[in-house]
Amino acid sequence: MIEAQNLTRQFGGFTAVAGVSFAVPEGEIVGILGPNGAGKTTTIRMITGFLPPSSGRVTLGGRDLFGDDVAIRRDIGYLPENVALYPEMRVEEYLFYRGRLERMERASLRRRLDEVVERCLLGEVRRQIIGTLSKGYRQRVGLAAAILHDPKVLVLDEPTVGLDPKQIVAIRELIRELGRKHTLLLSTHILPEVELLCQRVLIIDRGRIVA
């Protein structure tokens, strides 16, 4: 489904990621584990199309993610570590806005919005101002936005960081549910999270896959 081939990313004279290669078949949940600063987020940003590699390539279903067909990137849903939400918007207003950015038609978008609100357990807060939500609910909004356009691949970067224990349990349950429908990559520095959620683990350290 998604494959990284010898990915390297340099920032000036610093090599953040060096020759990373892996493949994730359809339907698999794969963890990317490593300490902070290991190169996980840089790798994630390359495989989601947000950061071009200095060398190497990413393919999705055999198609080059950085090729001429930019529409291929719509097959990926991405939850970054720091979710960029609009605190002044209501939840359903923000999700509708995100759907229009993905060029979803209004009628199908409204149906899909109802589905993801239910799936991410946002029904009680769908008309609430985002800025008034707890961190756990804001993560749910970010996840809802990531799956709104029904991507084939879902990529989550440190999805439980900063949450309290109750919120962590709830978000992990939601991730487990999402993994039943999407090919899923989960980047984290928390070993128990990988053990609970993932079928396979890639360990990154100093920009290289070491296991």
Secondary structure, 3 states (H helix, E strand, C coil): CEEEEEEEEEECCEEEEEEEEEEECCCCEEEEECCCCCCHHHHHHHHCCCCCCCEEEEEECCEECCCCCHHHHHHEEEECCCCCCCCCCEHHHHHHHHHHHCCCCHHHHHHHHHHHHHHCCCHHHCCCEHHHCCHHHHHHHHHHHHHCCCCCEEEEECCCCCCCHHHHHHHHHHHHHHCCCCEEEEEECCHHHHHHHCCEEEEEECCEECC
